[in-house]
Amino acid sequence: MEQQAADISQMSFEDALRALEDVVRRLEGGEVPLDESIDLYERGEKLRKHCQARLDTAQARIEKIVAGSDGKPVGTAPFDGG
């Protein structure tokens, strides 16, 4: 399971979202044995958390856009800056 979590942490948002959609399709299909369904659900939750974290990071970066006196973006500030 730890290797699986490490693999998820290295996924791009798009890859994680596709994997999550695949998990949902398989679970909705209803033809997966119970034990595998539980494993899939756990993987789906990890994928969902990963996607949410990537979205939160992207939103924070967008919010760091620095606007000039005319209201137009002039650059960005480092996310972890101040």
Secondary structure, 3 states (H helix, E strand, C coil): CHHHHHHHHCCCHHHHHHHHHHHHHHHHHCCCCHHHHHHHHHHHHHHHHHHHHHHHHHHHHHHCEEECCCCCEEEECCCCCC
